[in-house]
Amino acid sequence: MYLSVRFRSLVWTASLLLMAAGALRAAPSAASDVKRDTSAILSGRATFQKFCAPCHGSDGKGNGAVASFLLKPPADLTQIRRRHNGVFPQDDLEAALLATRRSETTSIRMGEEILWGPIFLSLDETPITARTRVAELIAFLESVQEQ
């Protein structure tokens, strides 16, 4: 009986995650819809400080408080555009940040980065809200690019 209830619980949880992942893929790109206005950038900055700064540093240069404990140094996020030949890869970043499972593509893009899709989905009320959070984060990242 215990295994049966536990198994059903696992199947139910997996089903919810798969439905959420499908909703994320089906929704239109939020990153392209969010205006690069001050409120979006400020909101993205708040998300960055809460979730990204511990590794990447408050300035995004890869010098966060826990950076020295990681196997691979965090990327300098102020150099994303430079690393992509002057083009800011907005859609690629959005796909990587909303990924709900590790794939060869997300591993290449994100290295050993935390898989943020499930975290943002668990924090936000809907997949659309999670996409908006990520779009604002991307707006902030785009605003801090150095040439």
C-alpha positions in Angstrom: 0.0 0.0 0.0 2.8 2.5 0.9 4.6 2.0 -2.4 1.4 2.3 -4.3 0.6 5.7 -2.7 4.1 6.9 -3.1 4.2 5.8 -6.7 1.0 7.6 -7.4 2.4 10.7 -5.8 5.5 10.6 -7.9 3.5 10.0 -11.1 1.2 13.0 -10.2 4.2 15.3 -9.5 5.9 14.2 -12.8 2.6 14.9 -14.7 2.4 18.4 -13.3 6.0 19.2 -14.2 5.4 17.9 -17.8 2.2 20.0 -18.1 4.1 23.1 -16.9 6.9 22.4 -19.3 4.5 22.1 -22.1 2.8 25.4 -21.2 6.2 27.1 -21.1 7.0 25.9 -24.6 3.5 26.8 -25.9 3.4 30.4 -24.6 4.7 33.1 -26.9 8.1 34.6 -26.2 7.8 36.9 -23.2 11.3 38.3 -23.7 10.4 39.9 -27.0 7.2 41.3 -25.5 8.7 43.0 -22.4 9.6 46.6 -23.1 13.1 47.5 -22.1 11.7 50.2 -19.8 13.0 51.1 -16.4 10.4 49.1 -14.5 11.2 45.9 -16.4 14.9 46.4 -15.9 14.5 47.2 -12.2 12.3 44.1 -11.7 14.9 42.0 -13.6 17.6 43.5 -11.4 15.8 42.4 -8.3 15.5 38.9 -9.7 19.2 38.9 -10.6 20.2 40.0 -7.1 18.1 37.3 -5.5 18.9 34.4 -7.7 22.1 35.2 -9.8 24.3 37.4 -7.6 25.4 34.7 -5.2 27.4 33.1 -8.0 27.8 35.9 -10.6 28.2 38.8 -8.2 26.1 41.9 -7.8 27.9 43.4 -10.8 27.5 40.2 -12.9 31.2 39.7 -13.4 31.4 36.2 -11.9 32.7 37.2 -8.5 29.8 36.3 -6.2 30.1 35.2 -2.6 29.9 31.5 -3.5 31.9 31.6 -6.8 35.1 30.3 -5.1 33.2 27.1 -4.0 32.0 26.2 -7.5 33.9 23.7 -9.8 33.6 26.0 -12.7 33.9 29.8 -12.3 30.6 31.6 -13.1 30.5 33.5 -16.4 30.9 37.3 -16.6 27.4 38.2 -17.6 28.4 41.7 -18.7 30.2 40.1 -21.7 27.3 38.0 -23.2 27.0 40.3 -26.2 30.7 40.2 -26.8 30.9 36.4 -26.6 28.2 36.3 -29.3 29.9 38.5 -31.8 28.0 41.7 -30.8 24.5 40.1 -30.8 22.6 39.7 -27.5 21.1 36.1 -27.7 17.8 37.0 -26.1 15.9 33.9 -27.4 18.7 31.5 -26.4 18.9 32.9 -22.9 15.1 32.7 -22.5 15.1 29.1 -23.6 18.0 28.2 -21.3 16.5 30.0 -18.3 13.1 28.4 -18.8 14.4 24.9 -19.5 12.8 22.3 -17.2 15.2 19.6 -18.0 18.9 19.4 -18.9 19.5 18.7 -22.6 22.7 18.8 -24.7 21.7 22.3 -25.9 21.0 23.8 -22.5 24.3 22.2 -21.2 26.2 23.9 -23.9 24.5 27.2 -23.3 24.5 27.1 -19.5 27.4 24.8 -18.6 26.7 23.6 -15.1 24.3 26.4 -14.3 21.3 25.6 -12.1 18.2 24.5 -14.0 16.0 27.6 -13.3 12.8 26.6 -15.1 11.4 24.4 -12.4 12.4 27.0 -9.7 10.7 29.9 -11.5 7.7 27.7 -12.2 7.4 26.8 -8.5 7.6 30.5 -7.4 5.3 32.0 -9.9 1.5 31.6 -10.2 1.5 30.7 -13.9 4.0 29.8 -16.6 3.2 33.2 -18.2 4.3 34.9 -14.9 7.5 32.8 -14.9 8.2 33.8 -18.5 7.7 37.5 -17.6 10.1 37.1 -14.7 12.7 35.7 -17.1 12.0 38.3 -19.7 12.6 41.1 -17.1 15.8 39.3 -16.0 17.0 39.2 -19.6 16.1 42.9 -20.0 18.3 43.6 -17.0 21.2 41.5 -18.4 20.9 43.3 -21.7 21.1 46.6 -19.9 24.5 45.7 -18.2 26.3 44.6 -21.4 29.7 46.1 -21.8 31.2 46.8 -25.2 
